[in-house]
């Protein structure tokens, strides 16, 4: 039996990154796509609770079904698995995102929110991102790496509850040096809201900001990307800070110790 893939993204069902990922996935097996109707970037792990979801069919043919809905990336995973896949998918693929999801960006990413949602229900998942925000981004150089990573993940069973966060530099394919398995860099966005006036003369605020990373030593995803490597970070929804667990236990458990 061919592998079954469920695909989604956060850039919308018409994004060229998703089209590229569909073409790659079809080389491995059958594909069901459930993607947002429009751009849903920055939705993280949110899902829809205050209005109903509607699904439209784009393509329905042998080996390929493409749908979109008025929900968010996590909605797409939930809907796709429960109502639109003929069986539980063998793998979820999310992306290829237009723009980086390395480092702290994973917390905000709808692309990676979808991948982690799949991981929580026991489906191997990979999120792919190209470091180019342009709608006209060139994904051709990323294709061999995306294909190889999917192939390896199919052949080597992924750990339960783990997803892969893959980021690809937007450089010429002959300048890509390979793949580095990394840890996530510690970084932050120095956010600022720019105050402007709208057409009605009202004050409004546009998010602006600057990415800051001082943790870019060798072994981090930022180092890999800056040095021409594809970065691959295994991730999970377990946010436990194991380094501080023992100290925190000593501080707080003794408060009510009898």
N, C-alpha and C positions, 0 to 999 in steps of 0.2 A: 504494500500500500504506500502511495506517495505521502510524504510529509504534508501536513496542513498548516499553513501560516495565516495568522491574523495580523493585518497591518493597520497602523494608524499613524497620525502625526499631530502637530499642533499648529501647522501653517495653513491648514485647510486642504480639502480633497483635490484641489486643482494645482497644488504646489508641485513644482518640477522635481523637488527632492523626493516626494512620495512616488511620483511617476517612475523615477530611476529605481527606487527600492522595489516597486512592483515588478519591473522588468527583471531585476536580479532574482527576486524570490521565485518567480515563475520558472526559473531554470532549475529549481530544486524540488518543486512540488505544486500543490494546489494552493490558491490564494483567495482569502476573503479580506476585503478592505472595508473598514468602517472608520471614517474620518470626519472631523468637524466640517460643517458647511462653510465656515469662514475662519479667519485667523483666530486661534485661541492660545497664543503664546502667553507665557507668564501665569498660566492657570494652575501650575504645580499639581497637587493631588486633589484638587477640588472636583466636585461633581454636582449635578443639578438636582435640586430638591424643591424649587418653587414654581416650576412650570413643566408641562408634559414635553416629552421628546418625540419628534417626528423623524421618520427615516425615509429617504428617497433613494431609488435605485438608479445607478448610472450605467452599469454593465452587468449582464447576467449571461455567462457563457460557460462552456466546459472548462473547468479548471480555474475560472476567475469570476468572482462576484465583487462588485464595487458599490458601496453604499456611502451616503453621508447623512449626518443628523445635525440637529440644531443644539447639540450638547457640547461637552468638553472632552478632552482626550480620555480621561478616566471613564466617562460615560460610554465612550466608544468601545472600550475594552469590555465593560460590563454588558452592554447591549450585544456586542458581537459574539461573545462567548455564549450568552444565554439564549439568544434568539436567532442568530444569523449564521453561525457555524454549524455544519452538519454533525460535528463531534468536537470534543475538546481539542483545540489547536495543539500541535506539537511544539510550536514556538510563536511568540509574539515579536514582531519587528516594528519599531517606532522610528519615524524619520523619513528620509534623511533630513534632519533639521537644517534650516537656513540660519546659521549662527552657532556660536560656541555654547556647549553645555558642560564645560569643564569646571572644576573647582566649585565655588559657592553657587554657580549658576544652576547646578542640579536641583537646588531647593526651590527654585522658581519655575523650572521648566515643565511645561505640559507634556513635552516629548518624553521626558524621563519619569514624570508622574504616571504616564500610561504604562511604561515598562515596569515600574515598581508595582503597579496594581496587578499586572499579570503575575509577577513573582509572588505576590501575597496569596494568590490562589493556586500556586504550584505549577505555573506554566513558565518554562524557560523564556527569557526575554532579553532583547538587545535594543538599546537606543543608539542611533547613529546621528552624528552632527558634523556638518562641514563649517569651518570657520569663515563663512561668507554670508552676510545677511541679505545680500541682493536677491531679488526675485528671479534674476537672470543668472544666478550662480552656475558655474560650470562643475558638474558632478562627475565628469568623465574620469578624472584622475583617482577618484575615490572608489570606483567600481571594483577593481581587483582586490582591494583591501576588504570592502564590505562582503564580497563574495567569499573570500578566504575565511573570514571570521565566522560567517554563517556556516560554512562547510565544517569548520573545526568544532563549532558548538553542537552541530548535529552528530558528529562522530564521537565527541567526548561529552558525556553526560554532565550538564551543569549542576552545581550544588543547589539543593532545594531552597527556595526563597531568595536566591541571588539573581541579580540582573547584571548586564554588562553595559557600562557607559563608554561609548566609543566616540572620540573626537578626532577629526581629520584636518590637518592644516590645508589652507586654501593656497597651495603652491603647485607648480608644474609637477606632473606625475613622476618625471625622471629625477626630481629633487627630493621626493619622499624617501626616507632612509629605512623604513620598516615600521615595526610595531613595538611599542614599549608597554609592558604591564606595569601600572603605576599605582601610587596612592593619590588620593585627592588632595590638591593643594589647599592650604588654609588661606582664605582671602575674603574680601568684602567689597561691597559697593558703597562708595561714599555718596549717598543719595542727596539730591537737591531738587526742590520743586520750583520751577521757573514760573513767576507770576506774570500773566498777560491779561489783556482785555479781549473778550469775545466780540462778535459782531453786534451784540446788543449792549455793549459797554459794561458787561459784568466782569468782575475779577474771576479768573480761573487759573488753574495750576497744572503745568505739564511736568511729568517726571523727567528729570535729567540726572546725571551723576557720572561717576568715574570709578572704574574697576581698579582695585588696589590689591596687589599680591606681593608680599614680602617673603613668601614661602615657596620659592621656585627653584630649590636645589634639585640636583639629579635624583631621580626616583619619584618625582612628582609629575602630575599630568601637565602642569604649566611648563616645566622644563622640557618635557618630551615634545610638546607642540612648538615651543620656541626654537627647538633644535631640529625640526623637520621630521619628527616621528609621529605616527598615529598613536594616540594615547588610549589605553584600555584600562578601565578601573572597575573591578567587581564591587557591586554595591548591594545594600540590603536596607530594609525598612527598620531594622533594629538600631535605634538611636542611642542605645546605652553607652555612656562614657565609661568603659571598663577601667580606664586608668585612674579615675577618681572614685570608683565604686567603693573600695575598701575604706578610704578616708571619709567619704560621705556617710557610710554606714556607722562608723565610729562616732561621728558628730551627732547624728540625729536619732539613732536607735537608743542611745543612752538617756535621752531626755525623758522617756517614759519607762525606762528599765526598772523593773521591780526586783 
